[in-house]
Amino acid sequence: MTASVDCPKRPSTMATKSDLPDATPTVFVVDDDEFVREALETLIQAAGWRACTFASADLFLACPPAAGPSCLVLDVNLPGLSGLDLQTAIAGERGDMPIIFVTGFGDVPMSVRAMKAGAVEFLTKPFGEQVLLNAIGAALERSRVAVGNQAALQALRDCYAHLSPRERQVMAGVVSGRMNKQVGGDLGISEITVKKHRGRVMEKMHARSLAELVNMSASLGLSVR
């Protein structure tokens, strides 16, 4: 039987409580052994997390990512796409979802490859329930931080998108350390006009100080002259 458990819904344009980083975390499980899937589902739900189980990598890939914190408990040996191949396939688009590998046939080269590719744990069956729960807890905390950071960065990008072209020019000059008069000279505008633009930049970016604005610029990856 290859049923999966309630895939997360695709995010809507309006955020709801379930879309936020503090929503119930989701633990994805990909294992071709039905008994293992059912046992892990029960264990995960008993711990207070949401479980979504899949019998193959393809079924997992057909399910949209979780909006909040999540992790993946992944068997190495799967029909079709292997666990290690799945890890490679999702590395770019689900970077905030830590992977915990589980296998009954692990070896050192396999574990090294998985860990080098970013896996947070590599457990060999059989393993204790608490060992797995500890690994999942640590992975979800790591995901929660990543999801929160991504949300904060997206909010920053949204603020920057609302700046006018001139405000962006003023911001670039200010964060580079130039005085208002120098920025005005660069742009061919008066110092008073620069101050007005600078004030609007600080307001739109929700920056409380110049140092904070500089940090925001660095987070956005903006070049400094």
CYANA upper distance limits for C-alpha pairs under 8 A (distance plus 0.5 A):
  1 MET  CA     34 GLU  CA      7.55
  1 MET  CA     55 ALA  CA      8.49
  2 THR  CA     34 GLU  CA      8.37
  2 THR  CA     54 PHE  CA      7.18
  2 THR  CA     55 ALA  CA      5.74
  2 THR  CA     56 SER  CA      8.43
  3 ALA  CA     53 THR  CA      8.26
  3 ALA  CA     54 PHE  CA      7.23
  3 ALA  CA     55 ALA  CA      7.87
  4 SER  CA     52 CYS  CA      6.82
  4 SER  CA     53 THR  CA      5.56
  4 SER  CA     54 PHE  CA      5.50
  4 SER  CA     55 ALA  CA      8.05
  4 SER  CA     59 LEU  CA      8.29
  5 VAL  CA     51 ALA  CA      7.57
  5 VAL  CA     52 CYS  CA      5.19
  5 VAL  CA     53 THR  CA      6.11
  5 VAL  CA     54 PHE  CA      8.15
  6 ASP  CA     52 CYS  CA      6.82
  7 CYS  CA     52 CYS  CA      7.03
  7 CYS  CA     63 CYS  CA      6.20
  7 CYS  CA     64 PRO  CA      7.48
  8 PRO  CA     63 CYS  CA      7.70
  8 PRO  CA     64 PRO  CA      6.78
  8 PRO  CA     65 PRO  CA      7.27
  8 PRO  CA     66 ALA  CA      6.07
  8 PRO  CA     67 ALA  CA      8.20
  9 LYS  CA     64 PRO  CA      7.49
  9 LYS  CA     66 ALA  CA      8.30
 10 ARG  CA     64 PRO  CA      6.67
 10 ARG  CA     65 PRO  CA      8.23
 11 PRO  CA     15 ALA  CA      8.14
 11 PRO  CA     19 ASP  CA      7.59
 11 PRO  CA     67 ALA  CA      7.27
 15 ALA  CA     19 ASP  CA      6.20
 15 ALA  CA     20 LEU  CA      7.82
 16 THR  CA     20 LEU  CA      7.42
 17 LYS  CA     23 ALA  CA      6.94
 18 SER  CA     23 ALA  CA      5.51
 18 SER  CA     24 THR  CA      7.80
 18 SER  CA     67 ALA  CA      7.91
 18 SER  CA     68 GLY  CA      7.82
 19 ASP  CA     23 ALA  CA      7.19
 19 ASP  CA     67 ALA  CA      5.56
 19 ASP  CA     68 GLY  CA      6.41
 20 LEU  CA     67 ALA  CA      7.48
 20 LEU  CA     68 GLY  CA      6.24
 21 PRO  CA     67 ALA  CA      8.03
 21 PRO  CA     68 GLY  CA      5.10
 21 PRO  CA     69 PRO  CA      6.50
 21 PRO  CA    144 ARG  CA      6.64
 21 PRO  CA    147 VAL  CA      6.61
 21 PRO  CA    148 GLY  CA      6.50
 22 ASP  CA     68 GLY  CA      7.43
 22 ASP  CA     69 PRO  CA      8.06
 22 ASP  CA    144 ARG  CA      8.03
 23 ALA  CA     68 GLY  CA      6.52
 23 ALA  CA     69 PRO  CA      8.02
 24 THR  CA     48 GLY  CA      8.47
 24 THR  CA     49 TRP  CA      6.70
 24 THR  CA     50 ARG  CA      7.16
 24 THR  CA     68 GLY  CA      8.00
 24 THR  CA     69 PRO  CA      8.18
 25 PRO  CA     49 TRP  CA      6.11
 25 PRO  CA     50 ARG  CA      6.62
 25 PRO  CA     68 GLY  CA      6.82
 25 PRO  CA     69 PRO  CA      5.44
 25 PRO  CA     70 SER  CA      5.87
 25 PRO  CA    140 LEU  CA      7.46
 26 THR  CA     49 TRP  CA      6.57
 26 THR  CA     50 ARG  CA      5.14
 26 THR  CA     51 ALA  CA      6.37
 26 THR  CA     52 CYS  CA      7.70
 26 THR  CA     66 ALA  CA      7.30
 26 THR  CA     68 GLY  CA      8.08
 26 THR  CA     69 PRO  CA      7.00
 26 THR  CA     70 SER  CA      5.11
 26 THR  CA     71 CYS  CA      7.24
 27 VAL  CA     44 ILE  CA      7.84
 27 VAL  CA     49 TRP  CA      7.32
 27 VAL  CA     50 ARG  CA      6.46
 27 VAL  CA     51 ALA  CA      5.48
 27 VAL  CA     52 CYS  CA      6.83
 27 VAL  CA     70 SER  CA      6.06
 27 VAL  CA     71 CYS  CA      5.67
 27 VAL  CA     72 LEU  CA      6.37
 27 VAL  CA     73 VAL  CA      7.67
 27 VAL  CA    136 ILE  CA      8.33
 28 PHE  CA     51 ALA  CA      6.43
 28 PHE  CA     52 CYS  CA      5.33
 28 PHE  CA     53 THR  CA      6.34
 28 PHE  CA     54 PHE  CA      8.32
 28 PHE  CA     70 SER  CA      7.85
 28 PHE  CA     71 CYS  CA      6.66
 28 PHE  CA     72 LEU  CA      5.15
 28 PHE  CA     73 VAL  CA      6.54
 29 VAL  CA     37 ARG  CA      7.44
 29 VAL  CA     40 LEU  CA      8.24
 29 VAL  CA     41 GLU  CA      8.49
 29 VAL  CA     51 ALA  CA      7.82
 29 VAL  CA     52 CYS  CA      6.66
 29 VAL  CA     53 THR  CA      5.10
 29 VAL  CA     54 PHE  CA      6.58
 29 VAL  CA     72 LEU  CA      6.33
 29 VAL  CA     73 VAL  CA      5.24
 29 VAL  CA     74 LEU  CA      6.45
 30 VAL  CA     37 ARG  CA      8.13
 30 VAL  CA     53 THR  CA      6.42
 30 VAL  CA     54 PHE  CA      5.26
 30 VAL  CA     55 ALA  CA      6.22
 30 VAL  CA     56 SER  CA      6.58
 30 VAL  CA     57 ALA  CA      7.18
 30 VAL  CA     60 PHE  CA      7.60
 30 VAL  CA     72 LEU  CA      8.08
 30 VAL  CA     73 VAL  CA      6.88
 30 VAL  CA     74 LEU  CA      5.52
 30 VAL  CA     75 ASP  CA      6.63
 31 ASP  CA     36 VAL  CA      7.62
 31 ASP  CA     37 ARG  CA      6.76
 31 ASP  CA     53 THR  CA      8.25
 31 ASP  CA     54 PHE  CA      6.94
 31 ASP  CA     55 ALA  CA      5.71
 31 ASP  CA     56 SER  CA      7.06
 31 ASP  CA     74 LEU  CA      6.97
 31 ASP  CA     75 ASP  CA      5.72
 31 ASP  CA     78 LEU  CA      7.36
 32 ASP  CA     37 ARG  CA      8.24
 32 ASP  CA     54 PHE  CA      8.03
 32 ASP  CA     55 ALA  CA      4.88
 32 ASP  CA     56 SER  CA      6.61
 32 ASP  CA     75 ASP  CA      8.39
 32 ASP  CA     78 LEU  CA      6.62
 32 ASP  CA     79 PRO  CA      7.79
 33 ASP  CA     37 ARG  CA      6.81
 33 ASP  CA     55 ALA  CA      7.65
 34 GLU  CA     38 GLU  CA      6.69
 34 GLU  CA     55 ALA  CA      7.84
 35 PHE  CA     39 ALA  CA      6.64
 36 VAL  CA     40 LEU  CA      6.54
 37 ARG  CA     41 GLU  CA      6.50
 37 ARG  CA     53 THR  CA      6.78
 37 ARG  CA     54 PHE  CA      8.18
 37 ARG  CA     55 ALA  CA      8.45
 38 GLU  CA     42 THR  CA      6.78
 39 ALA  CA     43 LEU  CA      6.77
 40 LEU  CA     44 ILE  CA      6.43
 41 GLU  CA     45 GLN  CA      6.60
 41 GLU  CA     51 ALA  CA      6.09
 41 GLU  CA     52 CYS  CA      7.99
 41 GLU  CA     53 THR  CA      7.61
 42 THR  CA     46 ALA  CA      6.57
 43 LEU  CA     47 ALA  CA      6.92
 43 LEU  CA    129 GLU  CA      8.35
 44 ILE  CA     48 GLY  CA      7.26
 44 ILE  CA     49 TRP  CA      6.19
 44 ILE  CA     50 ARG  CA      7.39
 44 ILE  CA     51 ALA  CA      6.69
 44 ILE  CA    133 LEU  CA      8.26
 45 GLN  CA     49 TRP  CA      5.61
 45 GLN  CA     50 ARG  CA      6.29
 45 GLN  CA     51 ALA  CA      6.79
 47 ALA  CA    133 LEU  CA      8.42
 54 PHE  CA     59 LEU  CA      6.58
 54 PHE  CA     60 PHE  CA      6.40
 55 ALA  CA     59 LEU  CA      7.49
 56 SER  CA     60 PHE  CA      7.07
 56 SER  CA     78 LEU  CA      6.84
 56 SER  CA     79 PRO  CA      6.99
 56 SER  CA     80 GLY  CA      7.99
 56 SER  CA     81 LEU  CA      8.15
 57 ALA  CA     61 LEU  CA      6.69
 57 ALA  CA     78 LEU  CA      7.88
 57 ALA  CA     80 GLY  CA      8.04
 57 ALA  CA     81 LEU  CA      6.40
 57 ALA  CA     82 SER  CA      7.69
 57 ALA  CA     83 GLY  CA      7.72
 57 ALA  CA     86 LEU  CA      6.90
 58 ASP  CA     62 ALA  CA      6.85
 58 ASP  CA     81 LEU  CA      7.73
 59 LEU  CA     63 CYS  CA      7.35
 65 PRO  CA     94 ARG  CA      7.90
 66 ALA  CA     70 SER  CA      7.03
 68 GLY  CA    144 ARG  CA      7.76
 68 GLY  CA    147 VAL  CA      7.15
 69 PRO  CA     96 ASP  CA      8.39
 69 PRO  CA     97 MET  CA      7.88
 69 PRO  CA    140 LEU  CA      6.45
 69 PRO  CA    141 GLU  CA      8.19
 69 PRO  CA    143 SER  CA      5.59
 69 PRO  CA    144 ARG  CA      5.28
 69 PRO  CA    147 VAL  CA      6.87
 70 SER  CA     96 ASP  CA      8.32
 70 SER  CA     97 MET  CA      6.01
 70 SER  CA     98 PRO  CA      7.95
 70 SER  CA    139 ALA  CA      8.38
 70 SER  CA    140 LEU  CA      6.20
 70 SER  CA    143 SER  CA      6.58
 70 SER  CA    144 ARG  CA      8.18
 71 CYS  CA     97 MET  CA      5.30
 71 CYS  CA     98 PRO  CA      5.43
 71 CYS  CA     99 ILE  CA      6.38
 71 CYS  CA    100 ILE  CA      8.06
 71 CYS  CA    136 ILE  CA      7.62
 71 CYS  CA    139 ALA  CA      6.67
 71 CYS  CA    140 LEU  CA      6.46
 71 CYS  CA    143 SER  CA      7.58
 72 LEU  CA     97 MET  CA      7.25
 72 LEU  CA     98 PRO  CA      6.80
 72 LEU  CA     99 ILE  CA      5.25
 72 LEU  CA    100 ILE  CA      6.51
 73 VAL  CA     99 ILE  CA      6.57
 73 VAL  CA    100 ILE  CA      5.30
 73 VAL  CA    101 PHE  CA      6.40
 73 VAL  CA    102 VAL  CA      7.44
 74 LEU  CA     83 GLY  CA      6.70
 74 LEU  CA     99 ILE  CA      7.33
 74 LEU  CA    100 ILE  CA      6.54
 74 LEU  CA    101 PHE  CA      5.31
 74 LEU  CA    102 VAL  CA      6.42
 75 ASP  CA     83 GLY  CA      6.26
 75 ASP  CA    101 PHE  CA      6.28
 75 ASP  CA    102 VAL  CA      5.41
 75 ASP  CA    103 THR  CA      6.01
 76 VAL  CA     82 SER  CA      6.52
 76 VAL  CA     83 GLY  CA      4.71
 76 VAL  CA     84 LEU  CA      6.65
 76 VAL  CA    101 PHE  CA      7.05
 76 VAL  CA    102 VAL  CA      6.99
 76 VAL  CA    103 THR  CA      6.14
 77 ASN  CA     82 SER  CA      6.10
 77 ASN  CA     83 GLY  CA      6.66
 77 ASN  CA    103 THR  CA      7.63
 78 LEU  CA     82 SER  CA      5.44
 78 LEU  CA     83 GLY  CA      6.86
 81 LEU  CA     85 ASP  CA      6.56
 81 LEU  CA     86 LEU  CA      6.91
 82 SER  CA     86 LEU  CA      6.64
 83 GLY  CA     87 GLN  CA      6.69
 83 GLY  CA    101 PHE  CA      8.43
 84 LEU  CA     88 THR  CA      7.00
 84 LEU  CA    114 ALA  CA      7.16
 85 ASP  CA     89 ALA  CA      6.71
 86 LEU  CA     90 ILE  CA      6.81
 87 GLN  CA     91 ALA  CA      6.54
 87 GLN  CA     99 ILE  CA      8.32
 87 GLN  CA    117 ALA  CA      8.20
 88 THR  CA    117 ALA  CA      8.09
 90 ILE  CA     94 ARG  CA      6.06
 90 ILE  CA     95 GLY  CA      7.95
 91 ALA  CA     95 GLY  CA      6.08
 96 ASP  CA    143 SER  CA      5.87
 96 ASP  CA    146 ALA  CA      6.01
 96 ASP  CA    147 VAL  CA      6.85
 97 MET  CA    139 ALA  CA      8.45
 97 MET  CA    143 SER  CA      6.24
 98 PRO  CA    118 GLY  CA      8.14
 98 PRO  CA    119 ALA  CA      6.92
 98 PRO  CA    120 VAL  CA      6.78
 98 PRO  CA    139 ALA  CA      6.16
 98 PRO  CA    140 LEU  CA      8.03
 98 PRO  CA    142 ARG  CA      7.93
 98 PRO  CA    143 SER  CA      7.05
 99 ILE  CA    118 GLY  CA      8.06
 99 ILE  CA    119 ALA  CA      5.41
 99 ILE  CA    120 VAL  CA      6.39
 99 ILE  CA    121 GLU  CA      7.60
 99 ILE  CA    139 ALA  CA      8.10
100 ILE  CA    119 ALA  CA      6.53
100 ILE  CA    120 VAL  CA      6.27
100 ILE  CA    121 GLU  CA      5.24
100 ILE  CA    122 PHE  CA      6.49
100 ILE  CA    123 LEU  CA      8.00
100 ILE  CA    135 ALA  CA      7.89
100 ILE  CA    136 ILE  CA      8.06
100 ILE  CA    139 ALA  CA      8.42
101 PHE  CA    114 ALA  CA      8.31
101 PHE  CA    119 ALA  CA      7.60
101 PHE  CA    121 GLU  CA      6.55
101 PHE  CA    122 PHE  CA      5.14
101 PHE  CA    123 LEU  CA      6.53
102 VAL  CA    122 PHE  CA      6.40
102 VAL  CA    123 LEU  CA      5.24
102 VAL  CA    124 THR  CA      6.17
102 VAL  CA    125 LYS  CA      7.14
103 THR  CA    122 PHE  CA      8.43
103 THR  CA    123 LEU  CA      7.04
103 THR  CA    124 THR  CA      5.55
103 THR  CA    125 LYS  CA      6.14
104 GLY  CA    124 THR  CA      6.03
104 GLY  CA    125 LYS  CA      5.21
104 GLY  CA    126 PRO  CA      7.71
105 PHE  CA    124 THR  CA      7.87
106 GLY  CA    110 MET  CA      6.92
106 GLY  CA    111 SER  CA      7.42
106 GLY  CA    124 THR  CA      6.90
107 ASP  CA    111 SER  CA      6.79
108 VAL  CA    112 VAL  CA      6.54
109 PRO  CA    113 ARG  CA      6.63
110 MET  CA    114 ALA  CA      6.79
111 SER  CA    115 MET  CA      6.59
111 SER  CA    122 PHE  CA      6.73
112 VAL  CA    116 LYS  CA      6.48
113 ARG  CA    117 ALA  CA      6.74
114 ALA  CA    118 GLY  CA      7.11
114 ALA  CA    119 ALA  CA      6.04
114 ALA  CA    122 PHE  CA      8.12
115 MET  CA    119 ALA  CA      5.09
115 MET  CA    120 VAL  CA      7.11
115 MET  CA    121 GLU  CA      7.80
115 MET  CA    122 PHE  CA      8.04
120 VAL  CA    139 ALA  CA      7.55
121 GLU  CA    135 ALA  CA      7.42
123 LEU  CA    127 PHE  CA      7.47
127 PHE  CA    131 VAL  CA      7.28
127 PHE  CA    132 LEU  CA      7.79
128 GLY  CA    132 LEU  CA      7.14
129 GLU  CA    133 LEU  CA      6.66
130 GLN  CA    134 ASN  CA      6.43
131 VAL  CA    135 ALA  CA      6.81
132 LEU  CA    136 ILE  CA      6.60
133 LEU  CA    137 GLY  CA      6.51
134 ASN  CA    138 ALA  CA      6.73
135 ALA  CA    139 ALA  CA      6.61
136 ILE  CA    140 LEU  CA      6.54
137 GLY  CA    141 GLU  CA      6.77
138 ALA  CA    142 ARG  CA      6.77
139 ALA  CA    143 SER  CA      6.67
140 LEU  CA    144 ARG  CA      6.48
141 GLU  CA    145 VAL  CA      6.88
142 ARG  CA    146 ALA  CA      6.88
143 SER  CA    147 VAL  CA      6.48
144 ARG  CA    148 GLY  CA      6.57
145 VAL  CA    149 ASN  CA      6.64
146 ALA  CA    150 GLN  CA      6.65
147 VAL  CA    151 ALA  CA      6.64
148 GLY  CA    152 ALA  CA      6.69
149 ASN  CA    153 LEU  CA      6.64
150 GLN  CA    154 GLN  CA      6.61
151 ALA  CA    155 ALA  CA      6.71
152 ALA  CA    156 LEU  CA      6.76
153 LEU  CA    157 ARG  CA      6.73
153 LEU  CA    219 SER  CA      7.87
153 LEU  CA    220 LEU  CA      8.03
154 GLN  CA    158 ASP  CA      6.67
155 ALA  CA    159 CYS  CA      6.82
156 LEU  CA    160 TYR  CA      6.76
156 LEU  CA    205 MET  CA      7.71
156 LEU  CA    216 MET  CA      7.89
156 LEU  CA    220 LEU  CA      8.04
157 ARG  CA    161 ALA  CA      6.59
157 ARG  CA    220 LEU  CA      7.50
158 ASP  CA    162 HIS  CA      7.21
159 CYS  CA    163 LEU  CA      7.62
159 CYS  CA    204 LYS  CA      6.65
159 CYS  CA    205 MET  CA      5.93
160 TYR  CA    168 ARG  CA      8.47
160 TYR  CA    204 LYS  CA      8.18
160 TYR  CA    205 MET  CA      7.07
162 HIS  CA    204 LYS  CA      7.84
163 LEU  CA    167 GLU  CA      6.17
163 LEU  CA    168 ARG  CA      6.59
163 LEU  CA    201 VAL  CA      7.44
163 LEU  CA    204 LYS  CA      7.65
164 SER  CA    168 ARG  CA      6.75
165 PRO  CA    169 GLN  CA      6.88
166 ARG  CA    170 VAL  CA      6.76
166 ARG  CA    197 HIS  CA      8.19
167 GLU  CA    171 MET  CA      6.53
167 GLU  CA    197 HIS  CA      6.14
167 GLU  CA    198 ARG  CA      7.58
167 GLU  CA    200 ARG  CA      8.10
167 GLU  CA    201 VAL  CA      6.66
168 ARG  CA    172 ALA  CA      6.61
168 ARG  CA    201 VAL  CA      8.34
169 GLN  CA    173 GLY  CA      6.85
169 GLN  CA    187 LEU  CA      8.48
170 VAL  CA    174 VAL  CA      6.58
170 VAL  CA    183 VAL  CA      7.22
170 VAL  CA    194 VAL  CA      7.26
170 VAL  CA    197 HIS  CA      7.26
170 VAL  CA    198 ARG  CA      6.95
171 MET  CA    175 VAL  CA      6.57
171 MET  CA    198 ARG  CA      7.28
171 MET  CA    201 VAL  CA      7.24
172 ALA  CA    176 SER  CA      6.74
172 ALA  CA    223 SER  CA      8.47
172 ALA  CA    224 VAL  CA      7.13
172 ALA  CA    225 ARG  CA      8.20
173 GLY  CA    177 GLY  CA      7.37
173 GLY  CA    178 ARG  CA      6.31
173 GLY  CA    183 VAL  CA      6.15
173 GLY  CA    224 VAL  CA      8.49
173 GLY  CA    225 ARG  CA      8.09
174 VAL  CA    178 ARG  CA      5.95
174 VAL  CA    179 MET  CA      7.31
174 VAL  CA    180 ASN  CA      7.75
174 VAL  CA    183 VAL  CA      7.64
174 VAL  CA    198 ARG  CA      8.42
175 VAL  CA    210 LEU  CA      7.83
175 VAL  CA    213 LEU  CA      7.43
175 VAL  CA    214 VAL  CA      5.65
175 VAL  CA    217 SER  CA      7.91
175 VAL  CA    224 VAL  CA      7.66
176 SER  CA    224 VAL  CA      5.85
176 SER  CA    225 ARG  CA      6.35
178 ARG  CA    182 GLN  CA      6.42
178 ARG  CA    183 VAL  CA      6.71
179 MET  CA    183 VAL  CA      6.71
180 ASN  CA    184 GLY  CA      6.60
180 ASN  CA    191 GLU  CA      6.23
180 ASN  CA    194 VAL  CA      6.58
180 ASN  CA    195 LYS  CA      7.24
181 LYS  CA    185 GLY  CA      6.71
181 LYS  CA    190 SER  CA      7.93
181 LYS  CA    191 GLU  CA      5.52
181 LYS  CA    194 VAL  CA      8.32
182 GLN  CA    186 ASP  CA      6.71
183 VAL  CA    187 LEU  CA      6.74
183 VAL  CA    191 GLU  CA      8.30
183 VAL  CA    194 VAL  CA      7.64
184 GLY  CA    188 GLY  CA      6.11
184 GLY  CA    189 ILE  CA      5.24
184 GLY  CA    190 SER  CA      5.85
184 GLY  CA    191 GLU  CA      5.87
184 GLY  CA    193 THR  CA      8.26
184 GLY  CA    194 VAL  CA      6.46
185 GLY  CA    189 ILE  CA      6.98
185 GLY  CA    190 SER  CA      8.02
189 ILE  CA    193 THR  CA      6.98
189 ILE  CA    194 VAL  CA      7.54
190 SER  CA    194 VAL  CA      6.88
191 GLU  CA    195 LYS  CA      6.80
192 ILE  CA    196 LYS  CA      6.90
193 THR  CA    197 HIS  CA      6.77
194 VAL  CA    198 ARG  CA      6.42
195 LYS  CA    199 GLY  CA      6.60
196 LYS  CA    200 ARG  CA      6.92
197 HIS  CA    201 VAL  CA      6.64
198 ARG  CA    202 MET  CA      6.74
199 GLY  CA    203 GLU  CA      6.73
200 ARG  CA    204 LYS  CA      6.48
201 VAL  CA    205 MET  CA      6.41
202 MET  CA    206 HIS  CA      6.30
202 MET  CA    207 ALA  CA      5.50
202 MET  CA    208 ARG  CA      7.59
202 MET  CA    209 SER  CA      8.32
202 MET  CA    213 LEU  CA      7.87
203 GLU  CA    207 ALA  CA      7.09
205 MET  CA    213 LEU  CA      8.15
207 ALA  CA    212 GLU  CA      6.30
207 ALA  CA    213 LEU  CA      6.06
208 ARG  CA    212 GLU  CA      6.99
208 ARG  CA    213 LEU  CA      8.26
209 SER  CA    213 LEU  CA      6.91
210 LEU  CA    214 VAL  CA      6.69
211 ALA  CA    215 ASN  CA      6.83
212 GLU  CA    216 MET  CA      6.69
213 LEU  CA    217 SER  CA      6.70
214 VAL  CA    218 ALA  CA      6.85
215 ASN  CA    219 SER  CA      6.67
216 MET  CA    220 LEU  CA      6.71
217 SER  CA    221 GLY  CA      6.81
217 SER  CA    222 LEU  CA      5.97
218 ALA  CA    222 LEU  CA      6.49
218 ALA  CA    223 SER  CA      8.36
